[in-house]
Amino acid sequence: MISKNTFLSLVLLLFTYVLSAQSYVGFLEDNYNGVHGIISNPANIADSNLKMDVNIFGFSALYANDYIGFNLGDAFGNASEAFDNAETFPTNNNFLAFNVDVMGPSVMLSMSKKHSLAIFTRGRGIFSVNDINGNLLEKEGGYDEGEDFSLVEDDMSSSFSAWGEIGATYARVLLDDKEHFLKGGVSVKYIQGLANAYINGTDISVDYNSSNEEVTTTGELRYGSTGEVGEEGNLGNVFESGAGNGLGADLGFVYEWRPNHAEFTKLKSDGTTVVNRGVNKYKVKLGISVTDIGTIGNVDGIDRIYNLNKTQDANNFDGDVLEEALIDNFEIIGERTSVSYTLPTALHTNVDWNVASKLYMNFNGDMSLTPKNGVNIGRIINQYRLTPRFETTWLAVYSPLSIIEGGTFQWGAGLRLGPIYLGSGSILSSLVGENTKALDLYAGLKVPLYHNKLKDKDNDGIINQEDRCPEIAGPVENQGCPWEDTDEDGVLDKDDDCPEVAGPEENNGCPWKDTDEDGILDKDDECPEVAGQKEFNGCPDTDSDRIEDRNDRCPQTPGTIEYNGCPDTDGDTIPDVDDLCPKVAGTVANNGCPEVTAEVQKQLNDYARTILFDTGKATIKPESVSVMVDILQILNEYPNAKFTVEGHTDSVGSNTTNQNLSEARANSVRDFLINEGISGSRLSAIGYGEDKPIASNSTKLGRQQNRRVEINLIK
C-alpha cells in the first residue's frame, strides 16, 4: 500500500505526462483567439476578426479530483506537508483526472468574407479514474496488519491515453441576413496514438482478515494497454509502438444576433458597401459544437480479463506492480487485442453577450457525451462557467467562474496581450480557497494579424481612407465632402440654379426676377409679363377705372364694375360693348336699340307719301329733299332696324310701265338714303306697280293717293 506522500508522487508523476495539455479557460471565448477558436467550435474562425493567426506553441494542463483538497499557497511553501495535511472527501464514486493539450505550429487564414481555413497540430493526453471508492484511497497511507478492513468498490474505471493530431478546419458563413448571422465549421484530423492503457472493474470488493493475513477479493478486472507496464511501476512499454491511429472530427455552428448591423457597414467613395471585419458585430452570440468524434485503433495491444474471486496470503502482493500482481495471483479468463480508444466526445454550448462596448459576459457549458464506465473511453470533465471579459484588439482580460464535475467551484484569471496568452481557470480560487480540488494553467505564443478596423472619423458613413474630407462629414455623392454653398444663400451648389448669385430656396437659389420692371417681383406679380400697379398685385388697369385689365371687358375704356369695366353711354343697362345702339337707349330684346313703334312707322309713311317725282320719272323733285332728311333722321334713330322701300303707281298707262316706274322710284329713294349714310344692308326696294292701290283710280284724288312711296319695317 502507499501513503499520501506516495499519492502525491503519483499525482506529480502523472502530471509530468500532461504538462502540455490545453483547456484555455477564458481564452477560448475571446473573439481574437484566432486558430485556438477551433478547439471548442470549428465555426469560430469564419468571419474572424483576424486575417491570419500563426500559433507558435501553446500548452494547457488540468488536474481535477473530488477526493482531496489543498491550499495552493501552502503547497508553494511546503508541498509535502500541504498534502499530508490536506482534507479528504471520500465517497463511493470519487474521480481523478488529468488533461493535457499542446498546440504546436498551427495557422488560420481568412480566405474571404465567407470562407476560412485552418491547419493545426496538437498533442494531447488524458488520464482519468472514475467511480473509485474514496475509502480505498484513505488506506493508501498504509494499514495496520493487525486490523481488519473491508472495501466494496463495485464498478470502477480508469484510462490513460496520449495521441498526436494533425488536421484541417474549414468554416464558412451560412446566412448573412443583416440582423441574423449563422456560420458553421468542421474539423477533420488524422490521429496518431502514442500510448493507451485502461482498467475496468465489475463488482470488486476487498476483505482483509488480520488474524491470518489473508485477503479475499471478488469481481472481475479488465486491463488493457498498448504495451506491458515496465519495472518499478512506470509506464514503460505503454509508449512503445503498437498504439494505433484513427480519424476524428469536430462539428460546430455559431449564430449571432446583430440588431445594430448597419453601424458596421461603411461606404467607399464610389458608394459600394464594405463590412468592418475588424470589430465584433453581435449583441448576442450562441454557439454549439460536438468535438472529438472518432476512435484510435489499438493494433498490437493486449486486453485481459482477470477473475478476482480468490482468497490468498496478503504477502503475495509484496513488491509487485499492478500487471505483475494480476498475472501472478489471478486467473486470466479472457484475452484479446485491446479495445480501440474512443475519443472524449463532448458537447459544447456557448452564450456570449456584449454588455457594453468592450465588455462581455460569457456562459459556457462543456459536457461529456461518453459514459463514465465504458471500456477504454476518453471523457472530459463536465464544467459550466460564467466569464466576464474585457476585450480589445491587442488586449483581453477575463476572470472565469466555474463549477466543475462534483460541484467544485473555481475562479480564475487570464490575459491576452498581443502575441502572448496565459491564464488559469482556477488560480484565484486555488490561492484563496482551503480545499482546492482542481488546478489548471495555460500559456503560449502566437503571431496574430488582425483585420484593419474601418475608421470613419467624421461619422458620415465613408471610411477614412476613401473619404476626400475625413475630418468633415459629407455625402458619398461628393466623395465624403460637404456640398459647397458659393453664394452663401443656404442653398447647396448642387441644388442651386444660380450658384454664384444668392437667392431663396423657393426659387432654387436664384434671385427673384421682375420681368415687366414694374417694381414687383415675379414671385409676387400676378401679371409678371405686363407692367402693373402694386395695388393690383402687379397687374395693369389701363383705363384707370379701378378694374384690372384681366377682369375688364373694356380695358381701354373706363367703365363700371356693374358692366365688368365697360360703359353704358345711353343708360339702357346694356353696356356699349354689347349695345348696337350705344348712343341711343334701347331694349335688351333689340340689342340695345330702340324699337320701331306703330307711331314711328306711320310717321315714316306719312313722310314717304309726300315724296314727289317728276312726272313719269323716278327723279325726286328738289322740294322733297327736306322730307328725305326727316326720313333719314328717323332711320338713324333705329340703326339696327331694317326697312323695305315700296313703290306704287296709279292705273293710268300700261301695267308694265307702271311696274317699272314703281320699281325705279323705290330704288331711287333707297339709293338716296344709302348715299346719305344708311347701310345698304338695312334697306331693300320693291315695286308693286298699280297692284296695291289705297284709293280708287277713277278719281283724280284717288289716283294721286295711289302714286306713292312707303317705307315699312321688316319684322
C-alpha positions in Angstrom: 0.0 0.0 0.0 1.0 3.6 -0.5 0.9 6.7 1.7 -0.5 10.1 1.0 3.1 11.2 0.1 3.2 8.3 -2.4 -0.2 9.5 -3.7 1.3 13.0 -4.1 4.2 11.4 -6.0 1.8 9.6 -8.2 -0.1 12.8 -8.9 3.1 14.6 -9.8 4.3 11.7 -12.0 1.1 11.7 -13.9 1.2 15.5 -14.1 4.5 15.3 -15.9 2.8 13.4 -18.7 0.3 16.2 -19.1 2.3 19.4 -18.8 1.4 20.4 -22.3 -2.3 20.0 -22.1 -4.8 22.6 -23.1 -8.1 23.9 -21.7 -7.5 27.6 -22.2 -10.4 28.5 -19.9 -11.4 32.1 -20.7 -9.2 32.4 -23.8 -11.4 30.1 -25.9 -14.2 32.7 -25.5 -12.0 35.5 -26.8 -13.1 36.8 -30.2 -9.4 37.4 -31.1 -8.1 33.9 -30.2 -7.6 33.1 -33.8 -6.7 29.4 -34.5 -7.5 28.5 -30.9 -11.2 29.0 -31.6 -11.3 25.7 -33.4 -10.6 23.8 -30.2 -14.1 24.4 -28.8 -16.0 25.2 -32.1 -14.6 25.0 -35.6 -17.2 27.5 -36.8 -15.4 30.2 -34.8 -12.9 31.1 -37.5 -15.5 32.1 -40.1 -15.9 35.8 -40.3 -12.9 36.1 -37.9 -11.5 39.4 -36.7 -8.1 38.2 -37.9 -6.7 38.0 -41.4 -4.3 35.3 -40.3 -3.1 33.8 -37.0 0.0 31.7 -36.5 0.4 29.8 -33.3 4.0 29.0 -32.4 3.5 27.0 -29.3 0.9 26.7 -26.5 0.0 24.4 -23.7 -2.7 23.9 -21.2 -2.7 21.4 -18.3 -5.6 20.5 -16.0 -5.7 18.4 -12.8 -9.1 17.8 -11.1 -10.5 15.4 -8.5 -13.2 15.4 -5.9 -11.3 13.4 -3.2 -8.6 15.7 -1.8 -8.4 19.4 -1.4 -5.5 21.7 -0.5 -4.4 25.4 -0.5 -2.2 26.3 -3.4 -0.4 28.9 -1.3 0.5 26.3 1.3 1.7 24.0 -1.4 4.1 26.6 -2.7 5.6 26.7 0.9 5.9 23.0 1.7 4.2 20.8 -0.8 4.7 17.5 1.2 3.3 19.0 4.4 0.4 20.6 2.5 -0.7 17.3 1.0 -0.2 15.4 4.3 -2.5 17.9 6.0 -4.9 18.2 3.1 -8.6 17.4 3.8 -10.1 14.4 2.0 -13.6 13.8 0.9 -14.0 10.1 0.3 -17.2 8.8 -1.4 -18.2 5.6 -3.2 -17.6 7.2 -6.6 -14.7 9.6 -6.4 -12.9 10.7 -9.6 -9.5 11.8 -10.6 -8.5 13.3 -14.0 -5.5 14.9 -15.8 -5.8 16.6 -19.2 -3.0 17.9 -21.4 -3.3 19.7 -24.7 -0.3 21.0 -26.6 -1.0 23.1 -29.6 2.0 23.1 -31.9 2.6 25.1 -35.0 -0.8 26.0 -36.5 -2.2 28.6 -38.8 -5.6 30.1 -39.5 -6.4 32.1 -42.7 -9.4 34.2 -43.6 -9.7 33.5 -47.3 -12.7 35.8 -47.8 -15.6 37.3 -46.0 -17.3 33.9 -46.0 -14.6 31.3 -46.0 -11.8 30.5 -43.5 -9.3 27.7 -43.3 -7.0 26.4 -40.5 -4.2 23.8 -40.4 -3.3 22.6 -36.9 -1.1 20.3 -34.9 -1.9 19.1 -31.4 -0.6 16.7 -28.8 -3.0 15.5 -26.1 -3.0 13.3 -23.1 -5.9 12.3 -20.8 -5.8 10.3 -17.6 -9.0 9.6 -15.6 -10.2 7.4 -12.8 -14.0 7.3 -12.4 -16.2 5.9 -9.7 -13.3 4.9 -7.4 -14.1 4.2 -3.8 -12.5 7.0 -1.8 -12.2 4.8 1.2 -9.7 2.8 -0.7 -7.6 5.9 -1.1 -7.9 6.5 2.6 -5.9 3.3 3.1 -3.2 4.5 0.8 -1.2 5.8 3.8 -0.6 2.2 4.9 -2.6 0.0 7.1 -2.2 -1.9 10.4 -1.6 -5.6 9.7 -3.4 -6.3 12.9 -6.5 -4.5 11.9 -9.3 -6.0 9.7 -10.7 -3.9 6.9 -13.2 -4.3 4.1 -13.7 -2.3 0.9 -16.5 -2.6 -1.7 -15.6 -0.9 -4.9 -18.4 -2.2 -7.1 -17.8 -0.8 -10.6 -14.8 1.5 -11.4 -12.9 2.5 -14.4 -9.6 4.2 -15.3 -7.9 5.1 -18.5 -4.8 6.9 -19.9 -4.3 7.9 -23.5 -1.9 10.1 -25.3 -2.0 11.0 -29.0 -1.0 13.5 -31.6 -3.2 15.2 -34.1 -2.7 17.0 -37.5 -5.9 18.3 -39.0 -7.6 20.9 -41.1 -10.6 23.1 -40.4 -13.0 24.7 -42.9 -15.6 27.2 -41.8 -17.9 29.4 -43.8 -20.8 31.8 -43.4 -24.1 30.1 -43.9 -26.5 33.0 -43.5 -25.9 36.7 -43.5 -29.4 38.4 -43.2 -28.0 41.6 -41.7 -29.6 41.2 -38.3 -29.3 37.4 -38.3 -26.0 35.7 -38.9 -25.1 32.0 -39.0 -21.8 30.2 -39.6 -20.7 26.6 -39.5 -17.4 24.7 -39.5 -15.9 21.2 -39.5 -12.5 19.9 -38.5 -11.1 16.7 -39.8 -8.0 15.3 -38.1 -5.6 12.4 -38.5 -4.8 10.9 -35.1 -1.6 9.0 -34.2 -1.8 7.1 -31.0 1.2 7.4 -28.6 0.0 5.4 -25.6 -3.1 3.8 -24.2 -4.0 1.9 -21.0 -7.3 1.2 -19.3 -8.8 -0.6 -16.3 -12.4 -1.6 -15.8 -13.6 -3.4 -12.7 -17.0 -5.0 -12.0 -18.4 -5.9 -8.5 -14.9 -5.5 -6.9 -14.5 -6.0 -3.2 -11.6 -6.5 -0.9 -11.8 -8.1 2.6 -8.6 -8.4 4.8 -8.5 -10.8 7.7 -5.8 -9.7 10.1 -5.8 -12.9 12.1 -4.4 -15.0 9.3 -3.2 -12.1 7.0 -5.4 -13.3 4.2 -7.1 -11.2 1.5 -10.3 -12.2 0.0 -11.2 -10.5 -3.3 -14.2 -10.7 -5.6 -15.2 -9.5 -9.1 -13.7 -9.1 -12.5 -11.0 -6.7 -13.7 -10.3 -5.9 -17.3 -6.9 -4.5 -18.0 -5.7 -3.4 -21.5 -2.8 -1.4 -22.9 -0.6 -0.8 -26.0 2.3 -2.5 -24.1 3.5 -4.1 -20.9 4.0 -2.0 -17.8 7.7 -1.7 -17.1 9.6 -2.4 -13.9 9.4 -0.1 -10.9 5.8 0.6 -11.8 6.5 3.2 -14.5 4.5 3.3 -17.8 7.4 1.8 -19.7 6.4 0.0 -22.8 3.0 1.6 -22.9 4.6 4.2 -25.1 6.2 1.7 -27.4 4.9 1.3 -31.0 1.6 -0.6 -31.2 -0.6 2.3 -30.4 -2.8 2.7 -33.4 -4.2 5.6 -35.4 -7.5 6.9 -36.5 -9.6 9.8 -37.7 -11.5 12.3 -35.7 -13.9 15.2 -36.4 -15.3 18.3 -34.8 -18.5 20.0 -35.9 -20.0 23.3 -34.8 -22.3 26.2 -35.5 -22.5 29.8 -34.3 -25.4 32.2 -34.5 -25.1 35.9 -34.0 -27.9 38.4 -33.4 -26.8 41.7 -34.9 -29.5 44.3 -34.2 -27.1 47.2 -34.9 -25.7 45.7 -38.1 -26.0 49.0 -40.0 -23.3 50.5 -37.8 -20.7 48.1 -39.1 -21.4 48.7 -42.8 -19.4 51.5 -44.3 -19.1 53.1 -47.7 -16.3 53.5 -50.2 -16.1 56.7 -52.2 -17.9 55.1 -55.1 -20.8 54.2 -52.9 -20.2 50.5 -52.7 -20.5 49.0 -49.2 -17.8 47.4 -47.2 -18.2 45.5 -43.9 -16.0 46.4 -40.9 -14.4 43.0 -40.4 -12.1 44.1 -37.6 -14.8 44.5 -35.0 -17.4 42.4 -33.2 -20.9 43.0 -34.7 -23.2 41.0 -32.5 -25.2 41.8 -29.4 -25.7 38.1 -28.5 -23.8 35.1 -29.9 -24.8 31.5 -29.5 -22.6 28.5 -30.2 -23.0 24.8 -30.2 -20.5 22.1 -31.2 -19.5 18.5 -30.8 -15.8 17.7 -30.6 -13.6 14.7 -30.7 -15.8 12.4 -32.7 -13.8 9.3 -33.5 -11.6 6.4 -32.2 -7.9 5.4 -32.1 -7.4 1.8 -33.1 -5.1 -0.4 -30.9 -3.3 -2.8 -33.3 -1.0 -4.8 -31.1 -2.4 -4.0 -27.7 -3.3 -6.7 -25.1 -6.7 -6.9 -23.3 -7.0 -9.4 -20.4 -9.9 -10.1 -18.0 -8.9 -11.4 -14.6 -11.1 -13.4 -12.2 -10.6 -11.8 -8.8 -12.7 -14.3 -6.9 -9.9 -15.7 -4.6 -8.6 -15.8 -1.0 -4.8 -15.7 -0.6 -2.0 -14.5 1.5 -1.5 -10.8 1.5 2.2 -11.3 1.3 1.7 -12.5 -2.3 1.5 -8.9 -3.4 4.7 -7.6 -1.8 6.8 -5.8 -4.4 4.5 -6.4 -7.3 3.4 -3.7 -9.6 -0.2 -3.8 -10.9 0.1 -6.1 -14.0 2.7 -8.4 -12.3 0.3 -8.8 -9.3 -2.6 -9.6 -11.6 -0.7 -12.1 -13.7 1.0 -13.8 -10.7 -2.1 -14.1 -8.4 -5.2 -14.2 -10.5 -6.7 -16.4 -13.3 -6.9 -14.9 -16.8 -10.3 -15.7 -18.1 -10.2 -13.8 -21.3 -7.5 -12.3 -23.6 -7.7 -10.4 -26.9 -6.4 -7.4 -28.8 -7.1 -4.3 -26.7 -10.2 -2.3 -27.4 -9.8 0.9 -29.6 -9.7 4.1 -27.7 -12.8 6.3 -28.0 -12.0 9.9 -28.1 -13.5 12.1 -25.4 -16.5 13.2 -27.4 -18.1 16.3 -25.9 -20.9 18.8 -26.4 -20.1 22.5 -26.0 -22.6 25.3 -25.7 -21.8 28.9 -25.5 -23.7 32.2 -25.0 -21.7 35.4 -25.4 -23.4 38.8 -24.5 -21.9 42.1 -25.5 -22.9 44.0 -22.4 -21.5 47.4 -23.5 -18.7 48.4 -25.9 -15.7 46.3 -24.9 -17.4 44.4 -22.0 -18.7 40.9 -22.4 -20.4 38.2 -20.3 -20.0 34.6 -21.4 -21.7 31.4 -20.3 -20.1 28.1 -21.4 -21.0 24.5 -20.8 -18.7 21.6 -21.6 -20.5 18.2 -21.3 -19.1 14.8 -21.9 -21.0 12.6 -24.4 -19.2 9.4 -23.4 -20.1 7.2 -20.4 -18.1 7.1 -17.3 -17.6 3.4 -17.1 -17.2 2.4 -20.7 -14.2 0.3 -21.7 -11.3 2.5 -22.9 -13.4 5.5 -23.4 -12.0 9.0 -23.0 -14.1 11.5 -21.1 -13.8 15.2 -20.3 -14.7 16.7 -17.0 -18.1 18.4 -17.2 -18.0 22.0 -16.3 -20.1 25.2 -16.5 -18.6 28.7 -16.3 -19.5 32.3 -16.3 -16.8 34.6 -17.6 -16.8 38.4 -17.6 -14.4 39.8 -20.2 -12.8 43.0 -21.2 -11.8 42.7 -24.9 -9.9 44.8 -27.4 -7.8 44.0 -30.4 -4.5 43.8 -28.6 -5.6 43.2 -25.1 -8.1 41.0 -23.3 -8.6 40.3 -19.6 -11.0 37.7 -18.3 -12.0 36.1 -15.0 -13.9 32.8 -15.4 -16.0 31.4 -12.6 -16.6 27.7 -13.0 -18.5 24.8 -11.4 -16.8 21.5 -12.4 -18.0 18.0 -12.1 -18.5 17.0 -8.5 -19.6 20.5 -7.5 -16.2 22.1 -7.2 -16.1 25.9 -7.6 -13.2 27.5 -9.5 -12.2 31.1 -10.0 -9.5 32.0 -12.4 -8.0 34.8 -14.5 -6.5 35.1 -17.9 -4.7 37.6 -20.2 -4.1 38.1 -23.8 -1.5 40.8 -24.6 -0.6 41.0 -28.3 1.1 37.7 -29.1 1.2 36.3 -25.6 -1.7 34.5 -23.9 -1.7 32.9 -20.4 -4.1 32.2 -17.7 -5.8 29.7 -15.4 -9.4 28.8 -14.8 -8.7 28.1 -11.1 -5.7 30.2 -10.0 -7.6 32.6 -7.8 -9.8 30.0 -6.0 -6.7 27.9 -5.5 -4.9 30.7 -3.8 -7.7 31.8 -1.5 -9.5 28.5 -1.0 -8.7 26.0 1.7 -9.8 22.9 -0.3 -8.8 23.3 -3.9 -9.6 20.2 -5.8 -8.6 21.3 -9.3 -5.8 23.3 -10.8 -5.1 24.3 -14.4 -2.6 26.5 -16.3 -2.1 27.6 -19.8 0.3 29.8 -21.8 1.5 30.3 -25.3 2.9 32.5 -28.0 1.4 33.3 -31.4 1.6 35.8 -34.2 -1.8 37.4 -34.9 -2.5 39.5 -38.0 -5.8 41.4 -37.4 -8.2 42.8 -40.0 -7.9 46.6 -40.2 -10.7 48.3 -38.4 -12.5 50.6 -40.7 -12.5 54.1 -39.2 -14.9 56.9 -40.0 -13.7 59.9 -38.1 -16.4 62.3 -39.3 -19.2 59.7 -39.0 -20.5 60.2 -42.5 -20.5 56.5 -43.3 -17.5 56.7 -45.6 -14.3 55.1 -44.4 -11.4 57.5 -43.8 -9.1 56.0 -46.5 -11.8 56.6 -49.1 -13.1 59.9 -47.7 -11.8 63.0 -49.5 -12.7 65.1 -46.5 -12.2 62.7 -43.5 -12.5 65.5 -40.9 -15.8 66.9 -42.1 -18.9 64.9 -42.8 -20.2 64.8 -46.4 -22.3 62.6 -48.7 -20.9 59.8 -50.7 -22.1 61.6 -53.9 -19.4 64.2 -53.1 -16.8 61.6 -52.0 -17.3 62.4 -48.3 -17.0 66.2 -48.6 -19.8 68.6 -47.7 -21.5 70.3 -50.6 -20.4 73.9 -51.1 -22.6 77.0 -51.0 -20.6 79.5 -53.0 -23.1 82.4 -52.8 -23.9 81.6 -49.1 -27.6 81.7 -49.7 -28.3 78.5 -47.8 -28.9 76.6 -51.0 -26.2 74.0 -51.7 -24.5 74.5 -55.1 -25.7 71.1 -56.2 -29.3 72.3 -55.8 -28.6 76.0 -56.7 -29.6 77.0 -60.2 -27.7 80.2 -59.6 -24.7 79.1 -57.5 -22.8 82.4 -58.0 -25.7 84.7 -57.0 -27.6 84.4 -53.7 -31.3 83.6 -53.9 -34.0 81.9 -51.9 -34.6 78.2 -51.7 -38.1 78.6 -53.1 -36.5 79.9 -56.3 -33.9 77.1 -56.4 -31.2 79.5 -55.2 -31.8 82.2 -57.8 -32.9 85.8 -57.0 -36.4 86.6 -57.9 -36.8 88.5 -61.3 -39.0 91.5 -62.2 -39.7 90.7 -65.8 -42.0 93.6 -66.5 -39.9 96.0 -64.5 -42.9 97.3 -62.6 -41.1 97.1 -59.2 -43.0 94.0 -58.2 -41.0 90.7 -58.1 -42.3 88.0 -60.3 -43.0 85.8 -57.3 -45.5 88.4 -56.1 -46.6 89.6 -59.5 -49.8 88.1 -60.8 -49.0 89.6 -64.2 -45.2 89.1 -64.4 -45.1 89.8 -68.2 -47.1 93.1 -68.1 -46.3 96.1 -66.0 -49.0 96.9 -63.5 -49.8 98.6 -60.2 -48.9 97.3 -56.8 -52.5 97.6 -55.6 -53.5 95.1 -58.3 -50.6 92.7 -57.4 -48.6 93.8 -60.5 -51.5 93.7 -63.0 -52.4 96.8 -65.1 -55.6 99.0 -65.2 -55.1 100.8 -68.5 -58.3 102.8 -68.4 -57.9 103.6 -64.7 -61.5 102.5 -63.9 -60.2 100.5 -60.9 -60.9 97.3 -62.7 -57.8 95.2 -63.6 -57.4 94.7 -67.4 -57.5 90.9 -66.9 -61.0 91.3 -65.5 -62.0 94.3 -67.7 -64.1 93.6 -70.8 -63.3 97.1 -72.0 -59.7 97.6 -70.8 -59.2 100.7 -73.0 -62.4 102.4 -72.0 -63.4 103.3 -68.4 -66.4 101.5 -67.2 -68.1 100.3 -64.1 -67.9 97.2 -62.1 -71.5 96.5 -62.9 -70.7 96.1 -66.5 -67.2 94.4 -66.0 -65.4 97.6 -66.8 -67.5 98.7 -69.8 -69.5 101.9 -70.1 -73.3 102.3 -70.8 -73.4 105.5 -72.7 -77.1 105.6 -73.4 -78.0 104.3 -69.9 -80.2 101.5 -71.2 -78.5 98.9 -68.9 -76.8 97.4 -71.9 -73.0 98.0 -71.9 -71.7 99.7 -75.0 -69.7 96.6 -76.0 -72.9 94.7 -76.3 -75.2 97.7 -77.4 -75.8 98.0 -81.1 -77.1 101.5 -80.4 -74.7 102.6 -77.7 -75.8 106.3 -78.0 -79.5 105.6 -78.1 -81.3 103.9 -75.4 -83.0 100.7 -76.4 -84.2 97.4 -75.2 -82.4 94.2 -74.4 -84.6 92.4 -76.9 -83.5 94.7 -79.6 -79.8 94.5 -78.6 -79.8 98.0 -77.0 -81.6 99.8 -79.9 -85.0 101.4 -79.7 -87.9 99.5 -81.2 -89.9 100.9 -84.2 -93.4 101.6 -82.9 -96.6 101.9 -84.9 -96.4 105.7 -84.5 -92.9 105.8 -85.9 -94.0 103.5 -88.8 -96.9 105.8 -89.5 -94.6 108.9 -89.3 -92.3 107.2 -91.9 -95.0 106.5 -94.3 -96.5 110.0 -93.8 -93.2 111.4 -94.9 -92.6 108.8 -97.7 -96.0 109.5 -99.3 -95.1 113.2 -99.7 -92.0 112.4 -101.8 -92.6 114.0 -105.3 -91.1 112.7 -108.5 -91.0 114.2 -112.0 -94.0 113.1 -114.0 -93.4 109.7 -115.5 -89.9 109.6 -114.0 -88.1 108.3 -110.9 -86.3 111.6 -110.2 -87.0 113.0 -106.8 -88.0 116.7 -107.0 -85.9 119.1 -105.1 -88.7 120.2 -102.9 -88.9 116.7 -101.5 -85.3 116.8 -100.1 -86.4 118.1 -96.8 -88.8 115.2 -96.4 -86.0 112.8 -97.2 -83.9 114.4 -94.4 -86.8 113.8 -92.0 -86.8 110.2 -93.1 -83.1 109.9 -92.6 -83.4 111.2 -89.0 -85.9 108.5 -88.1 -83.8 105.7 -89.7 -80.7 106.9 -87.8 -82.6 106.6 -84.6 -83.1 102.9 -85.2 -79.7 101.8 -86.6 -80.4 98.1 -86.4 -83.9 98.2 -87.9 -84.3 97.0 -91.5 -86.9 98.5 -93.9 -88.4 97.9 -97.3 -88.9 100.8 -99.7 -92.1 100.1 -101.7 -93.1 101.9 -104.9 -96.7 102.2 -106.1 -98.5 103.8 -109.2 -102.0 104.5 -110.3 -103.6 102.6 -113.1 -103.0 105.1 -115.9 -100.9 103.6 -118.5 -99.9 100.0 -119.1 -99.3 97.7 -116.2 -95.7 97.0 -117.3 -95.0 100.7 -117.5 -96.4 101.2 -114.1 -94.5 98.3 -112.6 -91.2 99.5 -114.0 -91.9 103.0 -112.8 -92.7 101.8 -109.2 -89.5 99.9 -109.0 -87.5 102.8 -110.3 -89.0 105.2 -107.8 -88.4 102.7 -104.9 -84.8 102.2 -105.9 -84.4 106.0 -106.3 -85.5 106.5 -102.7 -83.3 103.7 -101.4 -80.3 105.0 -103.3 -80.8 108.5 -101.8 -80.9 107.1 -98.3 -77.8 104.9 -98.8 -76.0 107.9 -100.2 -76.8 109.8 -97.1 -75.3 107.1 -94.8 -77.9 104.5 -94.3 -76.4 101.0 -94.5 -77.5 99.2 -97.7 -77.9 96.0 -95.6 -80.8 97.7 -93.8 -82.8 98.7 -96.9 -84.4 96.8 -99.7 -86.6 98.1 -102.6 -89.6 96.6 -104.4 -92.1 97.9 -106.8 -95.8 96.9 -106.8 -96.9 99.0 -109.8 -100.7 99.5 -109.7 -101.3 96.3 -107.8 -101.8 97.8 -104.3 -104.0 100.9 -104.6 -105.1 102.6 -101.4 -107.8 104.6 -103.2 -110.0 104.5 -106.3 -108.2 105.1 -109.6 -111.4 106.5 -111.1 -110.9 109.8 -109.5 -108.1 112.3 -109.7 -107.7 112.3 -105.9 -107.7 108.6 -105.8 -105.1 108.3 -108.5 -102.9 110.9 -106.6 -103.1 108.9 -103.4 -102.1 105.7 -105.2 -99.0 107.3 -106.7 -96.8 106.9 -103.6 -93.7 105.5 -101.8 -93.9 103.6 -98.5 -91.1 102.7 -96.1 -92.2 99.7 -94.0 -90.3 97.9 -91.1 -89.1 94.4 -91.9 -90.1 92.4 -88.9 
